[in-house]
Amino acid sequence: MNTANKLTMLRVVLIPVYMVLWHLDFSWNHYAALAVFVIASLTDLLDGYIARHYNQVTDFGKFMDPLADKVLVLTSMIYFCAMGRVPAWALVIVMAREFAVSGLRLVAVDNGRVIAAGWSGKVKTASTMVCLCLMHLWESRPEGLYSAPDYFKYLDWVCVAVIAATTLYSGIEYFVLNRDVLNWKK
């Protein structure tokens, strides 16, 4: 297993650690969960760089890297949805896009083709991870930091809008660019 794939697997291992930290009851558990989320998110950036720069691109990495990203992002979004900070419709958009693109990739593999992550998918993943990190930050704020609690609701909505918009755009782009994979006549 090469270095890029090891970093991807590290991200997979960090997901349950992240989940446990959300549930532990100590004063700085959200900061600890944020730290793990940031580290896991940075492994995505690093493994992609290493894979491309050192010619470590593998079919395993093309499959596992986006899967690890999906699980990390969806885990965080589900927590925020349960807290009422991400509306269910936004979570459904993200989940539907992920299932649809995964389905497209399965059909492509059946046709002997591997669809790697495209540029818009990378922008979607990066912006989603940044937005979720920001949402963690204001989740972890000390009480009384800001006098107006509605301030954070607006920031949540900005993050949700960015996540939904980049998710929709990248999902549509995947299908437009790879429409030849879906042979409607078979």
C-alpha positions as CSV (number, residue, x, y, z in Angstrom):
1,M,0.0,0.0,0.0
2,N,1.5,3.3,-1.0
3,T,1.7,6.5,1.0
4,A,-1.4,8.2,-0.6
5,N,-3.5,5.1,0.1
6,K,-2.3,5.0,3.7
7,L,-3.4,8.6,4.2
8,T,-6.8,7.7,2.8
9,M,-7.1,4.8,5.2
10,L,-6.0,7.1,8.1
11,R,-9.0,9.3,7.2
12,V,-11.2,6.2,7.4
13,V,-9.8,5.3,10.8
14,L,-10.3,8.9,12.1
15,I,-14.0,8.8,11.3
16,P,-15.0,6.7,14.4
17,V,-12.6,8.7,16.5
18,Y,-14.4,11.8,15.4
19,M,-17.8,10.2,16.2
20,V,-16.7,9.2,19.7
21,L,-15.3,12.6,20.5
22,W,-18.7,14.2,19.6
23,H,-20.3,12.0,22.3
24,L,-17.8,12.1,25.1
25,D,-18.8,14.5,27.8
26,F,-16.0,16.8,28.6
27,S,-15.6,20.5,28.3
28,W,-13.6,20.6,25.1
29,N,-15.0,17.6,23.3
30,H,-16.2,19.7,20.3
31,Y,-12.7,21.2,19.9
32,A,-11.2,17.7,20.0
33,A,-13.8,16.5,17.4
34,L,-12.9,19.6,15.3
35,A,-9.2,18.8,15.5
36,V,-9.8,15.3,14.3
37,F,-12.1,16.5,11.5
38,V,-9.4,19.0,10.4
39,I,-6.7,16.3,10.4
40,A,-9.0,14.0,8.4
41,S,-9.8,16.7,6.0
42,L,-6.2,17.6,5.5
43,T,-5.3,14.0,4.7
44,D,-7.6,14.4,1.7
45,L,-5.6,17.3,0.4
46,L,-2.3,15.6,1.2
47,D,-3.1,12.1,-0.3
48,G,-4.3,13.7,-3.5
49,Y,-1.1,15.8,-3.8
50,I,1.1,12.7,-3.0
51,A,-0.8,10.5,-5.4
52,R,-0.4,12.9,-8.3
53,H,3.1,14.3,-7.5
54,Y,4.7,10.9,-6.9
55,N,2.6,8.9,-9.4
56,Q,0.8,6.9,-6.8
57,V,-2.6,7.1,-8.4
58,T,-4.3,3.7,-8.1
59,D,-7.8,2.3,-8.8
60,F,-8.1,1.6,-5.0
61,G,-7.4,5.3,-4.3
62,K,-9.8,6.4,-7.0
63,F,-12.5,4.3,-5.3
64,M,-11.6,4.7,-1.6
65,D,-10.6,8.4,-1.5
66,P,-14.0,9.7,-2.5
67,L,-15.7,7.1,-0.3
68,A,-13.7,8.2,2.7
69,D,-14.7,11.8,2.0
70,K,-18.3,10.9,1.7
71,V,-18.4,9.1,5.0
72,L,-16.5,11.9,6.8
73,V,-18.7,14.6,5.4
74,L,-22.0,12.8,5.9
75,T,-21.1,11.8,9.5
76,S,-20.6,15.5,10.3
77,M,-23.6,16.7,8.4
78,I,-25.8,14.1,10.2
79,Y,-24.6,15.4,13.6
80,F,-25.4,18.9,12.6
81,C,-28.8,17.9,11.1
82,A,-29.6,16.1,14.4
83,M,-28.8,19.4,16.2
84,G,-31.1,21.3,13.9
85,R,-28.3,23.3,12.3
86,V,-28.4,21.6,8.9
87,P,-31.9,21.2,7.4
88,A,-32.9,17.7,6.3
89,W,-33.3,18.9,2.7
90,A,-29.7,19.9,2.5
91,L,-28.6,16.5,3.9
92,V,-30.8,14.8,1.4
93,I,-29.2,16.8,-1.5
94,V,-25.8,15.7,-0.4
95,M,-26.8,12.1,0.1
96,A,-28.7,11.9,-3.2
97,R,-25.7,13.4,-5.1
98,E,-23.3,10.9,-3.4
99,F,-25.5,7.9,-4.2
100,A,-26.1,9.1,-7.8
101,V,-22.4,9.7,-8.5
102,S,-21.5,6.4,-6.9
103,G,-24.1,4.7,-9.1
104,L,-22.7,6.4,-12.1
105,R,-19.3,5.2,-11.2
106,L,-20.6,1.6,-10.8
107,V,-22.1,1.7,-14.3
108,A,-18.9,3.1,-15.6
109,V,-16.8,0.3,-14.0
110,D,-19.2,-2.2,-15.6
111,N,-18.3,-0.6,-18.9
112,G,-14.6,-0.8,-18.2
113,R,-14.1,2.8,-17.1
114,V,-13.1,4.4,-13.8
115,I,-14.4,7.9,-13.2
116,A,-12.0,9.7,-11.0
117,A,-13.0,12.8,-9.0
118,G,-13.5,15.8,-11.2
119,W,-12.5,19.4,-10.5
120,S,-16.0,20.4,-9.4
121,G,-16.2,17.4,-7.1
122,K,-12.9,18.5,-5.5
123,V,-14.2,22.0,-5.0
124,K,-17.4,20.6,-3.5
125,T,-15.5,18.5,-1.1
126,A,-13.1,21.3,-0.1
127,S,-15.8,23.9,0.4
128,T,-18.0,21.4,2.3
129,M,-15.1,20.5,4.6
130,V,-14.3,24.2,5.2
131,C,-17.9,25.0,5.9
132,L,-18.2,22.1,8.4
133,C,-15.0,23.2,10.1
134,L,-16.5,26.7,10.5
135,M,-19.7,25.2,11.9
136,H,-17.7,23.3,14.4
137,L,-15.9,26.5,15.4
138,W,-19.1,28.2,16.4
139,E,-20.4,25.1,18.0
140,S,-17.4,25.1,20.3
141,R,-17.5,28.8,21.2
142,P,-17.5,29.7,24.8
143,E,-20.9,30.9,26.1
144,G,-21.3,34.7,25.9
145,L,-18.7,35.1,23.1
146,Y,-21.3,36.9,21.0
147,S,-24.3,38.6,22.5
148,A,-26.5,37.8,19.5
149,P,-27.1,34.0,19.0
150,D,-28.9,34.7,15.7
151,Y,-25.5,35.6,14.3
152,F,-24.5,31.9,14.2
153,K,-27.8,30.9,12.5
154,Y,-27.0,33.2,9.6
155,L,-23.5,31.7,9.3
156,D,-25.0,28.2,9.4
157,W,-27.3,29.2,6.5
158,V,-24.4,30.6,4.5
159,C,-22.5,27.3,5.0
160,V,-25.6,25.2,4.1
161,A,-26.1,27.3,0.9
162,V,-22.5,26.8,-0.1
163,I,-22.6,23.1,0.5
164,A,-25.9,22.7,-1.3
165,A,-24.9,24.8,-4.3
166,T,-21.5,23.1,-4.8
167,T,-23.1,19.7,-4.3
168,L,-25.8,20.3,-6.9
169,Y,-23.4,21.8,-9.4
170,S,-20.8,19.0,-9.2
171,G,-23.5,16.3,-9.3
172,I,-25.0,17.7,-12.5
173,E,-21.5,18.2,-14.0
174,Y,-20.6,14.5,-13.3
175,F,-23.7,13.3,-15.2
176,V,-23.3,15.8,-18.1
177,L,-19.6,14.9,-18.6
178,N,-20.1,11.2,-18.3
179,R,-23.5,10.9,-20.0
180,D,-22.1,8.5,-22.5
181,V,-21.7,5.9,-19.7
182,L,-25.5,5.7,-19.4
183,N,-26.4,3.9,-22.6
184,W,-30.2,4.6,-22.7
185,K,-30.7,2.0,-25.5
186,K,-29.5,-1.1,-23.6
